[in-house]
């Protein structure tokens, strides 16, 4: 039976274009503005701006491919569904496994980012509480999720504007130190790509979007374009205020940049913005992973109990509760930078498969030049292998476990 004829309860189509843009943008801004620039600066120095441009090009290709596929297959699951339909079951499973595992690490990274800003000396318990609170919101329906995401995004953008005002108003801004490390530019691009994966939330919500053939292709580029502008402004401001070496060492870059500019009174805005943005990203991540787990469980690639849809709120509650338990375990064991690198590897593999699937679409359904998915596929693979070696090795090991486990279960 094809994914288009999947039995069982379906999710409700309640989201419009604005809702989809908010969920995607909230995930992207929360995911990277407050956490990804420090490891990117450690890898490339001021060359992180070139890495940001490379990550943006790859993200554009991925977004274009994802939009075309989501319009053709408007179901929950994202590239897990696209890979199954266009390339075969194993490719779909690899994409779904990479997304669920990688984005579960992203959830841990966002919870730890939240805690690093609100309780830097005692961070893990607040991170666990954040995971449990966000999961509770998701369990009460997608419209509640979209409403909370809208409030969190507005608060994040307001706090970010105040923090950037403090950064750019300082007298010393303008003489940006240039200490680029060319060999680390691609690695910084891979780490910053972590920030642009939020548009995947829009595609994974395909079963809950009204008029998906029109809404999804419109929402994805809007969210990505807005996020790119925000990231460029923040990257320039952080480098000008702190310099690449201090930025690489910082655990709270925007707050430190405000203090460095002599406007420490505005530093709390950066702290509040980071905490709120991390919650917004965590909210969108839990939503997307729950829908991908739902799609995989429907096909038996995850325990079928995770495919249960709540009769009243129409959300995959079992999948989201199971995710919360796993994320809480990761929060108690992982370091923030380890989580970012590991997440980037899994998501880059996910989008590599998305581009390969988009390449197979007929010309009438592709709505893009043939070189776009080719460039996206090549870019994803290149960025994946240039990540820190620990992230590559652990990522390959996790994929081996997932694919090997599936093969063993199929044989039995």
LUMVOVEX-589654 format. One record per residue (C-alpha): x, y negated, z. Coordinates in pm, whole numbers, padded with zeros to 5 digits, always signed. Layout:
N
XYZ
...
# end
This chain:
412
+00000+00000+00000
+00138-00342-00092
+00182-00626+00150
-00092-00814-00028
-00339-00538+00072
-00225-00494+00429
-00500-00366+00664
-00573-00500+01008
-00680-00834+01154
-00563-01147+00973
-00454-01483+01112
-00668-01794+01062
-00581-02065+00805
-00590-02379+01020
-00279-02580+00926
-00264-02867+00676
+00040-03028+00508
+00103-03264+00799
+00095-02981+01052
+00339-02776+00844
+00579-03070+00804
+00571-03140+01179
+00646-02778+01271
+00935-02756+01022
+01080-03098+01104
+01049-03042+01477
+01244-02719+01441
+01522-02873+01229
+01574-03185+01435
+01565-03000+01763
+01792-02723+01639
+02093-02926+01537
+02101-03293+01629
+02179-03219+01993
+02381-02898+01968
+02548-02828+01631
+02773-03132+01581
+03022-03043+01857
+03123-02699+01719
+03122-02845+01366
+03366-03118+01478
+03586-02856+01644
+03606-02673+01311
+03647-02964+01065
+03709-03290+01251
+03559-03581+01060
+03532-03340+00765
+03207-03228+00926
+03033-03490+00707
+03148-03300+00398
+03028-02982+00569
+02692-03148+00630
+02663-03231+00259
+02747-02871+00162
+02496-02734+00412
+02235-02974+00272
+02290-02853-00087
+02260-02488+00018
+01954-02570+00228
+01792-02745-00072
+01838-02435-00286
+01703-02213-00011
+01406-02442+00048
+01319-02451-00322
+01337-02072-00348
+01137-02025-00027
+00867-02267-00146
+00821-02080-00475
+00804-01744-00298
+00570-01868-00025
+00328-02002-00286
+00331-01662-00461
+00301-01456-00137
+00110-01668+00120
+00140-01420+00407
+00306-01413+00746
+00660-01279+00738
+00856-01508+00505
+01148-01341+00327
+01066-01007+00487
+00756-01002+00265
+00930-01157-00037
+01218-00910-00022
+00981-00612-00003
+00774-00737-00295
+01056-00846-00528
+01357-00631-00432
+01235-00328-00237
+01163-00217+00118
+01523-00202+00236
+01602-00555+00124
+01287-00678+00293
+01380-00499+00613
+01733-00647+00606
+01586-00996+00570
+01331-00944+00846
+01589-00790+01078
+01832-01075+01013
+01563-01332+01078
+01428-01176+01397
+01771-01110+01546
+01930-01436+01430
+01638-01653+01533
+01609-01477+01866
+01965-01598+01927
+01849-01944+01812
+01578-01934+02078
+01844-01867+02339
+02055-02153+02198
+01764-02396+02219
+01674-02291+02571
+02037-02334+02676
+02053-02675+02503
+01747-02786+02698
+01901-02670+03022
+02244-02822+02943
+02085-03167+02930
+01843-03140+03223
+02053-02928+03464
+02410-02891+03333
+02545-02739+03654
+02262-02491+03705
+02138-02428+03353
+02022-02068+03317
+01712-02069+03543
+01565-02381+03371
+01636-02217+03034
+01433-01911+03136
+01146-02132+03255
+01150-02316+02921
+01117-01987+02731
+00826-01873+02945
+00645-02208+02918
+00680-02233+02540
+00563-01874+02498
+00253-01953+02704
+00171-02245+02470
+00207-02021+02163
-00026-01762+02308
-00322-02003+02299
-00346-02043+01922
-00169-02206+01628
-00363-02533+01656
-00240-02574+02015
+00114-02503+01890
+00084-02764+01612
-00059-03023+01853
+00219-02977+02108
+00479-02980+01827
+00346-03316+01707
+00379-03470+02056
+00729-03329+02108
+00847-03451+01766
+00719-03805+01829
+00895-03815+02167
+01216-03678+02013
+01226-03936+01733
+01160-04220+01978
+01438-04106+02213
+01671-04049+01919
+01608-04402+01791
+01693-04549+02133
+02010-04339+02161
+02126-04433+01812
+02061-04799+01888
+02303-04766+02179
+02558-04593+01958
+02551-04835+01663
+02521-05150+01875
+02860-05087+02035
+03149-05315+01936
+03386-05032+01850
+03159-04863+01594
+03289-04901+01241
+03647-04774+01264
+03580-04405+01226
+03897-04197+01285
+03972-03966+00993
+04118-03638+01120
+03959-03394+00881
+04056-03027+00873
+03988-02915+00513
+04014-02547+00599
+03732-02587+00850
+03488-02775+00625
+03313-02458+00507
+03299-02327+00863
+03142-02653+00978
+02891-02622+00693
+02797-02276+00816
+02754-02401+01172
+02552-02706+01062
+02335-02483+00845
+02197-02366+01178
+02027-02706+01187
+01847-02675+00852
+01674-02343+00900
+01358-02504+01036
+01187-02505+00698
+01166-02127+00733
+00897-02186+00995
+00673-02328+00723
+00715-02024+00499
+00661-01775+00782
+00329-01947+00860
+00196-01870+00509
-00103-01681+00646
-00212-01977+00862
-00175-02264+00611
-00471-02399+00416
-00423-02393+00037
-00074-02238+00070
+00005-02257-00304
-00013-02636-00278
+00067-02706+00087
+00389-02504+00132
+00581-02631-00176
+00491-02984-00068
+00573-02950+00303
+00913-02782+00274
+01100-03052+00073
+00940-03333+00280
+01061-03179+00606
+01408-03099+00470
+01460-03444+00317
+01363-03622+00638
+01591-03397+00845
+01886-03461+00612
+01852-03837+00657
+01839-03805+01036
+02143-03574+01044
+02353-03802+00825
+02283-04103+01046
+02356-03910+01365
+02677-03756+01228
+02820-04093+01125
+02724-04248+01459
+02878-03971+01670
+03206-03975+01480
+03230-04353+01497
+03152-04366+01869
+03346-04065+02000
+03589-03959+01730
+03617-03596+01618
+03829-03473+01911
+03603-03608+02185
+03296-03496+01990
+03434-03142+01970
+03470-03133+02350
+03133-03288+02432
+02844-03087+02575
+02600-03379+02537
+02728-03576+02234
+02457-03842+02201
+02458-03925+02570
+02838-03942+02570
+02832-04163+02259
+02593-04408+02426
+02818-04430+02732
+03127-04474+02513
+02961-04773+02351
+02921-04950+02683
+02544-04902+02689
+02528-04627+02947
+02189-04751+03063
+02044-04609+02741
+02218-04271+02781
+01915-04120+02961
+01719-04163+02635
+01960-03922+02470
+01920-03678+02758
+01540-03693+02742
+01542-03670+02362
+01771-03368+02362
+01558-03185+02616
+01234-03259+02432
+01384-03175+02092
+01513-02844+02219
+01165-02759+02345
+01017-02854+02006
+01265-02631+01826
+01200-02346+02068
+00826-02383+02011
+00865-02356+01632
+01113-02068+01660
+00887-01855+01878
+00603-01920+01633
+00808-01811+01329
+00964-01504+01488
+00626-01386+01614
+00483-01397+01262
+00779-01213+01108
+00763-00948+01380
+00390-00916+01309
+00458-00853+00938
+00730-00598+01014
+00513-00418+01269
+00229-00392+01016
+00462-00187+00794
+00610+00020+01077
+00952-00151+01064
+00897-00260+01424
+00670-00090+01682
+00314-00112+01552
+00189-00240+01886
+00353-00573+01797
+00103-00611+01510
-00183-00667+01756
-00363-00998+01695
-00550-01154+01987
-00924-01149+01903
-00993-01499+02034
-00676-01701+01974
-00569-01509+01661
-00199-01501+01744
+00043-01202+01759
+00052-01215+02139
+00233-00884+02196
+00510-00984+01956
+00555-01320+02127
+00559-01172+02478
+00818-00912+02374
+01026-01190+02218
+01013-01391+02541
+01158-01099+02738
+01446-01053+02494
+01525-01426+02481
+01530-01448+02859
+01785-01164+02865
+02003-01348+02610
+01977-01675+02801
+02122-01501+03105
+02418-01355+02912
+02511-01568+02604
+02714-01887+02566
+02558-02170+02358
+02827-02172+02086
+02822-01794+02056
+02447-01812+02004
+02478-02076+01728
+02739-01880+01529
+02555-01550+01562
+02227-01713+01460
+02385-01877+01155
+02513-01543+01023
+02176-01370+01047
+01987-01660+00890
+02238-01699+00603
+02186-01333+00513
+01810-01391+00534
+01825-01679+00286
+02065-01495+00056
+01792-01234+00014
+01532-01509-00034
+01733-01654-00323
+01782-01313-00480
+01406-01253-00458
+01328-01596-00608
+01559-01521-00903
+01333-01231-01002
+01017-01446-01021
+00874-01491-01372
+00942-01833-01525
+00579-01940-01482
+00593-01879-01104
+00948-01996-01035
+00892-02373-01079
+01271-02438-01068
+01585-02400-01276
+01735-02051-01280
+02064-02181-01137
+01898-02294-00811
+01858-01948-00654
+02196-01842-00796
+02369-02137-00626
+02171-02075-00309
+02270-01707-00299
+02639-01783-00359
+02635-02064-00102
+02476-01848+00168
+02727-01566+00122
+03022-01808+00118
+02912-01986+00435
+02841-01654+00608
+03194-01519+00560
+03358-01847+00670
+03187-01853+01011
+03402-01777+01318
+03519-01418+01291
+03345-01320+01613
+03011-01426+01464
+03077-01232+01143
+03181-00914+01322
+02892-00920+01569
+02649-01004+01287
+02767-00712+01073
+02742-00481+01373
+02383-00585+01441
+02286-00532+01076
+02453-00189+01085
+02251-00098+01394
+01924-00214+01237
+01973-00048+00899
+02115+00269+01054
+01830+00291+01301
+01572+00253+01024
+01744+00524+00815
+01749+00760+01113
+01382+00706+01192
+01285+00755+00827
+01482+01080+00813
+01316+01211+01131
# end
